[in-house]
Amino acid sequence: MRVAKVTAGGPADKAGIETGDVIVRFGETPVHSVRDYMVGLQNATGDKPVPVQIKRGEKTLTVMVEPTGISHSAH
């Protein structure tokens, strides 16, 4: 899933994720779609960082995202 925008000061920004990065794994969840990303997000807890694997150009990187402040409510 390609990152369209990173909010300044948000969890992705603090982890070093940049606009244009492609998220390929969120925690234990492989990400092939927005639905996969949402599953990974729902499994994240606010008390520990989650490893997120991204592709940036030809590089594959793993960053740690602090999910604090991420809403888990279903509307």
Buried (B, 14 or more C-beta within 10 A) or exposed (E): BEBEEBEEEBBBBBBBBEEBBBBBBBBEBEBEEEEBBBBBBEBBEEEEBBEBBBBBEEEEEEBEBBBEEBEEEEE
